[in-house]
Every structure is written in structure tokens, then in C-alpha cells.
Amino acid sequence: MTSSRSGKPIKTRIHWNQQEKRWTAKTSKGCPRSPYILVVGGWTTEVKPHLKSNPRGFVLTNDKNTSFIDSVSSQALLNKYHTKQLIYNKKDMFFNVNIGDRILFTPDGAYILLHKK
């Protein structure tokens, strides 16, 4: 992802794209999609219940914290770290965890990378 000309980070909203079966990393510069996204350097969650359609729950970070990786790198990270799955409750519109440092998005879900094994 690219940063703005001033070098300031660009706000990035990550959500699951149900039709394409990929994660979407939406910024003001574009909307790249990937089955694997790694965020290192901080993230929070955001819920917008007033929106008329899904997605209403997002993970927020900035483009400098976001990397697109492959399945081999993803599996290596899952083997290296203890994880906790990030879960979004669509009915009640809340996440089980609201803030963190590292998170890995895979086709199987979003995994918070805790500490090394």
C-alpha cells in the first residue's frame, strides 16, 4: 500500500469480502484484496451499526502497518506464535477483542498473534 505524499499513514479498514472470499484493505487510495494480510504495529476495531448493509464491523490500522503475504508465510507465523481468534458477532455487532498489536488475516479467519511459542 502507498502512503500519502506527506508521508503520513493512510487509515486502512480491513474486512472480509464474502463474495470474493478475500480480505479487503480499504483506503482512500484504493481497495486491494488478498487472502492473507498481516498487520504489525497496532490495530483497533470499529463497529458502525447505522450502516444499512454489511460489513458493519472493521479492523482499523494504517497502511504502514499492513503487509500482503503468502500462504507459506502465514503458516509460518501461525506455527511461531500463540494465537487467539478475532470473532465478530454479527447479530449483536461486537468483537471479542477491540485492540492489539499484531493480527493475521487468513481465509480461515483473523488471528491475533500473541507471544512466541
Secondary structure, 3 states (H helix, E strand, C coil): CCCCCCCCCCEEEEEEECCCCEEEEEECCECCEECCEEEEEEEEEEECCCCCCCCCEEEEEEHHHEEECCHHHHHHHHHHEEEEEECEECCCCEECCCEEEEEEEECCEEEEEEEEC
